[in-house]
Amino acid sequence: MVRSLDVPARSSALRSIPAVEEEPLPRDSYSKWSDTRLVEECLQKNEQAWLALIGRYKRLIYSFPIRYGASPEDAADVFQAVCVHLFSELPRLRKRGSLRSWLISVAAHQSFHWKRRRQLRIKREGMELDKRQPDGGDLPSALLERAEREQRMRDALSRLSPSCQELIRLLFYEHPTVPYSEVARRLGLATGSIGLTRGRCLKRLQAALERMGL
């Protein structure tokens, strides 16, 4: 669950940030807006625009501390730190259309420093480092590129109808794989129609990716 960004306030900056709760995201009128327009609305203190902006990039931000081996609680702290930085830097962002790349850089930076602080604390307390986790160095460029590709895919998916989004999520993002019969039950469709519907949704996804220049 995403914590509220207004409680508890660790700094004065947190008190002025709109809350981000596990609530329904704004409707399509906001979720389909460009980053540039959302940032402009955020600067006008439009809380729904802020919710839409954070909702768009929530998974991207969380993916970085998770890759560094953070627990859900620590990942939430990193997420909060990134949101604080975003909120404070919004008025100074020069290339608002490049917000995704900027957020990737900030999330990677915050995650790196979280890992460094954790390693120092473990050494002070004489604990053994978990060798299975990343060593705290900079993430390889391949992982940064992967994070950007994943976010572009999320952006393209957000442009599809809710039914197509849910169908693709059930078929390609659930583990273990959800059988067609269960997908049909959840979506209220006939089992025999899933293959055809899947094809139509994938074509729409491909068209969305092409419109994004991908």
Secondary structure, DSSP 8 states (H G I E B T S, - for coil): ----SSSS-SSHHHHTS----S-----HHHHTS-HHHHHHHHHTT-HHHHHHHHHHHHHHHHHHHHHTT--HHHHHHHHHHHHHHHHHHGGG-S-GGGHHHHHHHHHHHHHHHHHHHHHHHHHHTT----TTS--SS---HHHHHHHHHHHHHHHHHTTS-HHHHHHHHHHHT-SS---HHHHHHHHT--GGGHHHHHHHHHHHHHHHHHHTT-
